[in-house]
Amino acid sequence: MTYEGLAGRKLVTLDGRRVLFEGRTAHQDQITLTTHVDAQSIGSNLPEIVQALLEPLYALFDFFVLPANLVTEELARMRLGSR
């Protein structure tokens, strides 16, 4: 995945459920993230896979450390179709 146009963007929450992101700004314009996983491990290891993949992206926002519980909770919400 390649994310472009990041410089100057702020990390925000759209639904107001999280207050973790205030004041976090990206100072790098682009990042490319890659991963390789065994397809059989995706179901049982999805939170860990997503965490490892997204940590470098979130770190661009003033070194924000992506909490593992945030990834786990959001994946659970997505699997339930919740908003």
Summary of the structure (lengths in Angstrom):
residues: 83
radius of gyration: 13.7
end to end distance: 24.0
largest distance: 38.9
contacts: 175
relative contact order: 0.19
helix: 41%
strand: 12%
